[in-house]
């Protein structure tokens, strides 16, 4: 079946819809052939590996990656306060490098990849003065809500200041060393880092979620007695945490599982490393639920489904090895299994219920609207499956029904005045809005009709002249989200077309579709990173699935128009 999509200028483009299905099958095969997942490299995480394991193969390439990623203004990372963590990590890493050169230990840095130590000094000269001047003036309470950012900032500020103290007034590589020292942003609470270090000093075990940022504890992390790498060799699903735990021991033990893990993730990214790895469960759950929800696939390779089912335990499942179980990943796994005909009772999610909402994990200090949207999908899908099969209702059915209603109310109440939602796990409101719209479209009933209409109106109002959508610029990822908000399901195509006599939806959808790459084109999926971890990251397969979902829904919409 071909689909033709008319643009406002009258040009027409043909695309075989089988390409979307074929690309989806290829994507699913990739999940099996690349089981650790596909995540973009991180400046923050790469900087930590540079400092902590300079002996690890690929050191010069990691330094090169940091140097090449520096912005024209001297900083690293995304706009605004998103730049603080990657910039601090890059600066600390480069200071470590130039200090090692000053000591006569180049670690191959002079010889590999044509990197000149003076280039590192120049990068520091363009970044350090800005940090010294601006960091203490920032308000930490207004920083993006990202995991461990208070720990990271506090730790790196101290480390950078120690470097500057050791360098003294002048360095053969850096030149004159600034007299000032970094100050923490206003409002940063330093007690959490102090407590974490005190726990390690006392030999106490850390909560699983804290090991993801083990590197902030410095020398205390090295071979900490209460921490052990997982089966793949990772500590806390983090190259930086793994490098901190391994320390110099890895240089002496080439077959150490933690070293092998670091070598593997480094090779995957030409020396650089990602924030989280492996992300097997997270990646598979999001990809499968997206493809199944939008009707691209109705089944999946048994190995994928069996793996997701096996990941579920009494407390649900974590996103990755070394992390705690969480309601978000657990819900996504349950939803994917339910959509693909393998429903599992969502009993594990009760552990995350609070009097007002479902938390990501017990003890969470913040609130996530997307977690609650995914919990709604898990309960709603299971309840629908039970009622459809006609099984004898269990005592949980009334509780499920009430929970679905409560979550619908919660999501509607959390909508912002402009019609969007925002969330702590993604920089873009288009992601949060899609999560809420997808859940409310399927399980919100008439109560959510007005909420959904306001969300679609917001999307129409925020489209860019080139047909894209985006927070900082138009992106493929956010455009795919926006199109799914406008077309929440294939069944919605006919209804939207009937309510669109002026052609406003058609024009917006057409222009957005033209911005997306062809199903076989991965070239425009390489950025920017918008997902929250210690640094912003891009889960490539997850975003790829969302782009395919958008293309599929647009194809259904255009087919409906042509038929009518």
C-alpha positions as CSV (number, residue, x, y, z in Angstrom):
1,X,0.0,0.0,0.0
2,X,1.4,3.4,-1.0
3,X,0.5,6.6,0.8
4,X,0.7,10.0,-0.7
5,X,1.1,13.0,1.5
6,X,0.3,16.4,0.1
7,X,2.4,19.3,1.5
8,X,1.1,22.9,1.7
9,X,3.0,23.7,-1.5
10,X,1.3,20.9,-3.3
11,X,4.4,18.7,-3.6
12,X,3.7,15.0,-3.1
13,X,5.9,12.3,-1.7
14,X,5.3,8.5,-1.9
15,X,6.4,6.1,0.8
16,X,5.7,2.4,0.9
17,X,4.2,1.7,4.3
18,X,5.8,-1.7,4.2
19,X,9.1,0.1,4.9
20,X,7.8,1.1,8.3
21,X,7.0,-2.6,9.2
22,X,10.3,-3.7,7.7
23,X,12.2,-1.1,9.7
24,X,10.3,-2.2,12.9
25,X,11.3,-5.8,12.3
26,X,14.9,-4.7,11.8
27,X,14.7,-2.7,15.0
28,X,13.5,-5.7,17.0
29,X,16.3,-7.8,15.6
30,X,18.7,-5.2,16.7
31,X,17.5,-5.4,20.3
32,X,18.6,-9.1,20.3
33,X,21.9,-8.5,18.5
34,X,22.8,-5.6,20.7
35,X,21.5,-6.7,24.1
36,X,23.2,-4.0,26.2
37,X,21.2,-1.3,24.3
38,X,22.2,1.6,22.2
39,X,22.8,4.9,24.1
40,X,24.6,8.1,23.0
41,X,27.9,8.9,24.6
42,X,28.0,11.3,27.6
43,X,30.5,14.1,28.2
44,X,30.0,13.8,31.9
45,X,30.6,10.0,32.0
46,X,33.5,10.1,29.5
47,X,35.2,12.8,31.6
48,X,35.0,10.6,34.7
49,X,36.5,7.6,32.9
50,X,39.3,9.9,31.6
51,X,40.2,10.9,35.2
52,X,39.6,7.6,36.9
53,X,41.1,5.1,34.5
54,X,43.7,6.8,32.3
55,X,45.3,3.4,31.7
56,X,42.2,2.1,29.9
57,X,42.6,1.6,26.2
58,X,41.1,4.5,24.2
59,X,42.2,7.2,26.7
60,X,43.4,9.6,24.0
61,X,40.2,9.1,22.0
62,X,38.2,10.0,25.1
63,X,40.1,13.2,25.5
64,X,39.7,14.0,21.8
65,X,35.9,13.4,22.2
66,X,35.8,16.0,25.1
67,X,37.8,18.6,23.2
68,X,35.8,18.2,20.0
69,X,32.5,18.6,22.0
70,X,33.4,22.0,23.6
71,X,30.9,24.7,22.6
72,X,32.1,28.0,21.1
73,X,31.3,29.7,24.4
74,X,33.7,27.4,26.2
75,X,31.2,25.2,27.9
76,X,29.9,21.7,27.2
77,X,26.4,20.2,27.0
78,X,22.9,21.5,26.4
79,X,21.6,25.1,27.0
80,X,21.2,26.7,30.4
81,X,21.9,24.8,33.6
82,X,22.1,21.5,31.7
83,X,25.7,22.6,30.8
84,X,26.9,22.6,34.5
85,X,27.5,18.9,35.0
86,X,29.1,18.1,31.7
87,X,31.3,21.2,31.9
88,X,32.5,20.5,35.4
89,X,33.3,16.9,34.3
90,X,35.2,18.0,31.2
91,X,37.2,20.6,33.1
92,X,38.1,18.2,35.8
93,X,39.2,15.6,33.3
94,X,41.3,18.1,31.3
95,X,43.0,19.3,34.5
96,X,43.8,15.7,35.4
97,X,45.3,15.2,31.9
98,X,47.5,18.3,32.0
99,X,48.7,17.5,35.5
100,X,49.7,14.0,34.4
101,X,51.6,15.6,31.5
102,X,53.3,18.0,33.9
103,X,54.4,15.0,35.9
104,X,55.9,13.4,32.8
105,X,53.3,10.7,32.4
106,X,51.5,11.2,29.1
107,X,49.4,7.9,29.1
108,X,49.8,8.0,25.3
109,X,48.1,11.4,25.2
110,X,50.9,13.1,23.2
111,X,51.2,10.4,20.6
112,X,47.6,9.3,19.9
113,X,45.0,10.9,17.6
114,X,47.1,14.0,17.1
115,X,46.0,15.7,20.4
116,X,48.3,18.5,21.5
117,X,48.4,19.2,25.3
118,X,48.2,22.9,24.5
119,X,44.8,22.2,23.0
120,X,43.7,20.9,26.4
121,X,45.2,24.0,28.0
122,X,43.3,26.3,25.5
123,X,40.0,24.5,26.3
124,X,40.6,25.1,30.0
125,X,41.4,28.7,29.3
126,X,38.0,29.2,27.6
127,X,36.0,27.3,30.3
128,X,37.6,27.9,33.7
129,X,37.1,31.7,33.9
130,X,33.4,31.3,33.0
131,X,32.9,28.7,35.7
132,X,34.8,30.7,38.3
133,X,32.6,33.8,37.5
134,X,29.2,32.2,37.0
135,X,28.8,29.0,39.0
136,X,28.4,30.6,42.4
137,X,25.8,33.0,41.0
138,X,23.5,30.2,39.8
139,X,20.5,29.0,41.8
140,X,20.7,25.3,42.3
141,X,17.0,25.1,43.1
142,X,16.3,26.0,39.5
143,X,18.5,23.3,38.0
144,X,17.0,20.5,35.9
145,X,15.8,17.7,38.2
146,X,18.4,15.1,37.2
147,X,19.7,12.1,39.2
148,X,22.6,12.9,41.6
149,X,23.3,16.4,40.2
150,X,23.7,17.7,43.8
151,X,26.3,15.0,44.5
152,X,28.1,15.5,41.2
153,X,28.3,19.3,41.4
154,X,29.6,19.2,45.0
155,X,32.1,16.5,44.3
156,X,33.5,18.0,41.1
157,X,33.8,21.5,42.5
158,X,35.9,20.1,45.3
159,X,38.0,18.1,42.9
160,X,38.7,21.0,40.5
161,X,39.7,23.3,43.4
162,X,42.1,20.6,44.6
163,X,43.7,20.5,41.1
164,X,44.1,24.3,41.1
165,X,45.6,24.2,44.6
166,X,48.1,21.6,43.5
167,X,49.0,23.4,40.3
168,X,49.9,26.5,42.3
169,X,50.5,29.8,40.5
170,X,51.8,28.5,37.2
171,X,51.9,25.3,35.2
172,X,54.1,24.6,32.2
173,X,51.1,23.3,30.3
174,X,48.2,25.5,31.5
175,X,50.2,28.6,32.1
176,X,49.1,31.0,34.9
177,X,46.6,29.3,37.2
178,X,43.5,31.4,38.2
179,X,43.8,32.8,41.7
180,X,40.1,32.2,42.5
181,X,38.4,28.9,43.3
182,X,35.0,27.5,42.3
183,X,32.1,28.0,44.6
184,X,29.0,25.8,44.7
185,X,25.7,27.2,43.3
186,X,23.4,28.9,45.7
187,X,21.0,26.6,47.5
188,X,23.0,23.4,46.9
189,X,22.6,21.0,49.8
190,X,26.0,19.3,50.6
191,X,24.7,16.9,53.2
192,X,23.9,14.1,50.8
193,X,27.4,13.7,49.6
194,X,28.8,13.9,53.1
195,X,26.4,11.1,54.2
196,X,27.3,9.0,51.2
197,X,31.0,9.3,52.0
198,X,30.4,8.6,55.7
199,X,28.5,5.4,54.9
200,X,31.3,4.1,52.7
201,X,33.9,5.0,55.4
202,X,31.9,3.1,58.0
203,X,31.6,0.1,55.6
204,X,27.8,0.4,55.3
205,X,25.9,-0.6,52.2
206,X,24.6,2.1,49.9
207,X,21.1,2.0,48.4
208,X,21.2,0.6,44.9
209,X,20.2,3.9,43.3
210,X,23.2,5.6,44.9
211,X,25.8,3.2,43.4
212,X,24.8,4.7,40.0
213,X,26.8,7.7,41.1
214,X,29.5,6.0,43.1
215,X,32.2,8.0,41.4
216,X,31.3,11.1,43.5
217,X,32.9,9.5,46.6
218,X,36.4,9.6,45.1
219,X,39.0,7.3,46.6
220,X,36.4,5.8,48.9
221,X,34.8,4.1,45.9
222,X,37.8,1.9,45.1
223,X,36.9,-1.7,45.8
224,X,34.3,-0.7,48.4
225,X,33.6,-3.8,50.4
226,X,29.8,-3.5,50.2
227,X,29.7,-3.1,46.4
228,X,30.1,-5.8,43.8
229,X,29.8,-5.6,40.0
230,X,26.9,-7.4,38.4
231,X,27.2,-10.3,36.0
232,X,28.3,-8.1,33.1
233,X,30.9,-6.4,35.2
234,X,29.1,-3.1,35.7
235,X,28.6,-1.2,38.9
236,X,25.4,0.7,39.1
237,X,24.8,0.4,35.3
238,X,27.4,3.2,34.9
239,X,30.9,3.3,33.3
240,X,31.9,6.1,35.7
241,X,30.8,4.2,38.8
242,X,32.5,1.1,37.5
243,X,35.7,3.0,36.8
244,X,35.6,4.5,40.3
245,X,35.2,1.1,42.0
246,X,37.9,-0.5,39.8
247,X,40.6,2.1,40.2
248,X,44.2,1.2,39.4
249,X,43.4,-2.5,40.0
250,X,42.1,-2.8,36.5
251,X,45.5,-1.9,35.0
252,X,47.0,-5.0,36.7
253,X,44.1,-7.3,35.9
254,X,43.3,-7.5,32.2
255,X,40.6,-10.1,32.7
256,X,38.8,-8.3,35.5
257,X,35.1,-8.3,34.6
258,X,34.8,-4.6,35.4
259,X,37.7,-3.8,33.1
260,X,36.2,-5.9,30.3
261,X,32.9,-4.1,30.8
262,X,34.6,-0.7,30.5
263,X,36.5,-1.9,27.4
264,X,33.3,-3.1,25.8
265,X,31.3,0.1,26.3
266,X,34.3,2.2,25.2
267,X,34.8,0.3,22.0
268,X,31.1,0.7,21.2
269,X,31.5,4.5,21.1
270,X,35.0,4.9,19.7
271,X,36.5,5.6,23.1
272,X,33.7,7.6,24.7
273,X,31.2,6.1,27.1
274,X,27.4,6.5,27.8
275,X,25.7,7.4,31.1
276,X,23.8,4.1,31.5
277,X,24.8,0.6,30.3
278,X,23.4,-1.9,29.9
279,X,19.8,-0.7,29.5
280,X,18.4,-4.0,28.2
281,X,15.0,-4.0,30.0
282,X,14.3,-0.3,29.6
283,X,15.1,-0.3,25.9
284,X,13.1,-3.4,25.1
285,X,10.1,-2.3,27.1
286,X,9.8,1.1,25.6
287,X,10.4,-0.1,22.0
288,X,7.9,-2.9,22.2
289,X,5.2,-0.9,23.9
290,X,5.6,1.9,21.4
291,X,5.4,-0.4,18.4
292,X,2.5,-2.4,19.8
293,X,0.5,0.6,21.0
294,X,0.6,2.2,17.6
295,X,-0.2,-1.0,15.8
296,X,3.0,-1.5,13.9
297,X,3.5,-5.0,15.5
298,X,1.1,-7.5,17.0
299,X,3.8,-10.0,18.0
300,X,7.4,-10.0,18.9
301,X,10.3,-12.5,18.9
302,X,9.7,-14.9,21.8
303,X,13.2,-14.2,23.2
304,X,12.2,-10.5,23.7
305,X,8.9,-11.3,25.4
306,X,10.4,-14.1,27.5
307,X,13.2,-11.8,28.6
308,X,10.8,-9.1,29.7
309,X,8.7,-11.6,31.6
310,X,11.7,-13.1,33.3
311,X,12.8,-9.6,34.4
312,X,9.7,-9.2,36.6
313,X,10.1,-10.0,40.2
314,X,8.0,-9.4,43.4
315,X,9.1,-5.7,43.3
316,X,8.9,-5.3,39.5
317,X,12.0,-4.8,37.5
318,X,14.8,-2.2,37.3
319,X,15.7,-0.4,34.1
320,X,19.2,-2.0,34.1
321,X,21.5,-4.3,36.1
322,X,22.7,-2.6,39.2
323,X,19.8,-0.3,39.6
324,X,16.8,-0.6,41.9
325,X,13.4,-1.8,40.6
326,X,11.2,1.1,39.7
327,X,7.6,1.7,38.8
328,X,8.3,3.3,35.4
329,X,10.2,0.3,33.9
330,X,7.9,-2.2,35.7
331,X,4.8,-0.5,34.1
332,X,6.4,-0.3,30.7
333,X,7.2,-4.0,30.8
334,X,3.7,-4.9,32.0
335,X,2.1,-2.8,29.3
336,X,4.3,-4.2,26.6
337,X,3.5,-7.8,27.7
338,X,-0.2,-7.0,27.9
339,X,-0.3,-5.4,24.4
340,X,1.4,-8.4,22.9
341,X,-0.9,-11.0,24.5
342,X,1.2,-11.9,27.5
343,X,-0.6,-10.1,30.3
344,X,0.8,-10.2,33.8
345,X,-0.9,-9.0,37.0
346,X,0.4,-5.6,38.0
347,X,0.5,-6.5,41.7
348,X,4.2,-5.4,42.0
349,X,3.1,-1.8,41.4
350,X,1.3,-1.5,44.7
351,X,4.7,-1.2,46.4
352,X,5.0,2.2,44.7
353,X,1.7,3.6,45.7
354,X,1.6,6.7,47.9
355,X,-1.5,8.5,49.2
356,X,-1.3,10.9,46.2
357,X,0.5,9.2,43.4
358,X,2.8,6.3,42.3
359,X,6.4,7.0,43.0
360,X,9.3,6.0,40.8
361,X,10.8,4.1,43.7
362,X,10.1,4.1,47.4
363,X,11.5,7.2,49.1
364,X,11.6,9.3,45.9
365,X,11.7,13.0,46.7
366,X,10.2,14.2,43.5
367,X,7.1,13.5,41.4
368,X,6.9,12.1,37.8
369,X,3.8,12.6,35.7
370,X,5.2,10.1,33.1
371,X,5.7,7.4,35.6
372,X,2.0,7.8,36.6
373,X,1.0,7.8,33.0
374,X,2.8,4.5,32.5
375,X,1.3,3.0,35.7
376,X,-2.2,4.0,34.2
377,X,-1.3,2.0,31.1
378,X,-0.2,-1.0,33.0
379,X,-3.4,-1.2,35.2
380,X,-5.7,-0.1,32.3
381,X,-4.4,-2.7,29.9
382,X,-4.5,-5.5,32.4
383,X,-8.0,-4.6,33.6
384,X,-9.2,-4.5,30.0
385,X,-7.6,-7.9,29.3
386,X,-9.3,-9.5,32.3
387,X,-12.7,-8.1,31.5
388,X,-12.4,-9.1,27.8
389,X,-11.6,-12.8,28.7
390,X,-14.5,-13.0,31.1
391,X,-12.4,-14.5,33.8
392,X,-13.9,-14.6,37.3
393,X,-13.2,-11.2,38.8
394,X,-10.7,-11.3,41.6
395,X,-10.8,-9.1,44.7
396,X,-8.3,-6.8,43.0
397,X,-10.7,-5.7,40.2
398,X,-12.4,-3.0,42.2
399,X,-9.0,-1.7,43.3
400,X,-7.7,-1.7,39.8
401,X,-10.8,0.1,38.6
402,X,-10.5,2.8,41.3
403,X,-6.7,3.2,40.6
404,X,-7.4,3.7,36.9
405,X,-9.9,6.4,37.7
406,X,-7.7,8.1,40.2
407,X,-4.7,8.2,37.8
408,X,-6.9,9.7,35.1
409,X,-7.9,12.5,37.5
410,X,-4.3,13.0,38.5
411,X,-3.0,13.3,35.0
412,X,-5.7,15.7,34.0
413,X,-5.1,17.8,37.1
414,X,-1.3,18.0,36.3
415,X,-1.8,19.4,32.8
416,X,-0.3,22.9,32.5
417,X,-2.4,25.9,31.4
418,X,-1.0,25.8,27.9
419,X,-2.1,22.2,27.4
420,X,1.2,20.5,27.9
421,X,2.9,18.4,30.6
422,X,6.5,18.5,31.8
423,X,8.4,15.8,33.7
424,X,11.6,15.0,35.6
425,X,12.9,12.3,33.2
426,X,13.0,14.2,30.0
427,X,14.0,17.7,29.0
428,X,11.2,18.1,26.5
429,X,7.5,18.8,27.3
430,X,6.6,16.9,24.1
431,X,7.7,13.6,25.6
432,X,5.8,14.2,28.8
433,X,2.7,15.3,26.9
434,X,2.8,12.2,24.6
435,X,3.0,9.9,27.7
436,X,0.0,11.5,29.2
437,X,-2.0,11.7,25.9
438,X,-1.2,8.1,25.0
439,X,-2.5,6.9,28.4
440,X,-5.5,9.1,28.6
441,X,-6.5,8.4,25.0
442,X,-6.8,4.7,25.8
443,X,-8.0,4.7,29.4
444,X,-9.3,8.2,30.1
445,X,-12.7,7.9,28.6
446,X,-15.0,11.0,28.3
447,X,-13.4,12.5,31.4
448,X,-10.2,13.2,29.5
449,X,-11.8,14.6,26.3
450,X,-11.2,18.2,27.1
451,X,-7.7,17.5,28.4
452,X,-6.8,15.8,25.2
453,X,-8.2,18.6,23.1
454,X,-6.1,21.2,24.9
455,X,-3.0,19.0,24.4
456,X,-3.6,18.8,20.7
457,X,-4.2,22.6,20.5
458,X,-0.9,23.2,22.2
459,X,0.9,21.0,19.7
460,X,-0.7,22.8,16.8
461,X,0.2,26.2,18.2
462,X,3.9,25.3,18.8
463,X,4.8,23.8,15.4
464,X,7.8,25.5,13.9
465,X,7.9,27.0,10.4
466,X,9.8,24.1,9.0
467,X,7.1,21.7,10.2
468,X,9.1,20.4,13.2
469,X,8.6,20.7,17.0
470,X,11.2,21.1,19.7
471,X,12.1,22.7,22.9
472,X,15.4,24.3,21.8
473,X,15.2,23.6,18.1
474,X,13.2,21.4,15.9
475,X,14.2,17.7,16.3
476,X,13.2,14.4,14.8
477,X,12.5,12.9,18.2
478,X,10.1,15.7,19.4
479,X,8.4,15.9,16.0
480,X,7.6,12.2,16.3
481,X,6.1,12.8,19.7
482,X,4.1,15.7,18.5
483,X,2.6,13.7,15.6
484,X,1.6,10.9,18.0
485,X,-0.1,13.5,20.2
486,X,-2.1,14.7,17.2
487,X,-2.7,11.1,16.1
488,X,-2.9,9.1,19.3
489,X,-4.0,5.9,17.5
490,X,-4.7,4.6,14.0
491,X,-8.5,4.6,14.9
492,X,-8.3,8.3,15.6
493,X,-7.6,9.1,11.9
494,X,-11.1,9.0,10.7
495,X,-12.5,11.0,13.6
496,X,-9.9,13.7,13.3
497,X,-10.4,14.0,9.6
498,X,-14.2,14.4,10.1
499,X,-13.6,17.2,12.6
500,X,-11.1,19.1,10.4
501,X,-13.1,20.8,7.7
502,X,-10.5,23.7,7.5
503,X,-7.7,21.2,7.0
504,X,-5.6,22.6,9.9
505,X,-4.8,19.1,11.3
506,X,-4.0,17.8,7.8
507,X,-1.6,20.7,7.1
508,X,0.2,20.4,10.4
509,X,0.5,16.6,10.2
510,X,1.7,16.8,6.6
511,X,4.4,19.3,7.4
512,X,5.5,17.4,10.4
513,X,5.7,14.1,8.5
514,X,7.9,15.8,5.8
515,X,10.4,16.7,8.5
516,X,10.8,13.1,9.6
517,X,13.4,10.9,7.9
518,X,12.5,7.9,5.8
519,X,12.0,4.6,7.7
520,X,15.3,3.3,6.5
521,X,17.2,6.5,7.4
522,X,19.0,6.6,10.7
523,X,21.2,9.5,9.9
524,X,19.1,12.2,11.6
525,X,18.6,10.3,14.8
526,X,22.0,11.2,16.3
527,X,20.9,14.0,18.5
528,X,20.3,16.0,20.5
529,X,20.2,14.1,23.7
530,X,17.1,15.0,25.7
531,X,16.6,12.2,28.3
532,X,17.5,12.8,31.9
533,X,20.3,10.8,33.6
534,X,23.4,12.2,35.3
535,X,23.9,13.8,31.8
536,X,21.4,14.1,29.0
537,X,21.4,11.0,26.8
538,X,19.7,9.6,23.7
539,X,18.3,6.1,23.7
540,X,18.6,5.5,20.0
541,X,16.4,2.4,19.6
542,X,13.6,4.0,21.8
543,X,13.6,7.2,19.7
544,X,13.8,5.1,16.5
545,X,10.7,3.3,17.6
546,X,8.8,6.5,18.2
547,X,9.7,7.9,14.8
548,X,8.5,4.7,13.1
549,X,5.3,5.0,15.2
550,X,4.7,8.5,14.0
551,X,5.3,7.5,10.4
552,X,2.9,4.6,10.7
553,X,0.1,6.7,12.3
554,X,0.5,9.4,9.6
555,X,0.2,6.7,7.0
556,X,-3.1,5.6,8.5
557,X,-4.3,9.2,8.6
558,X,-3.4,9.8,5.0
559,X,-5.0,6.6,3.8
560,X,-8.2,7.6,5.6
561,X,-8.2,10.9,3.8
562,X,-7.6,9.3,0.4
563,X,-10.4,6.8,1.0
564,X,-12.8,9.6,2.0
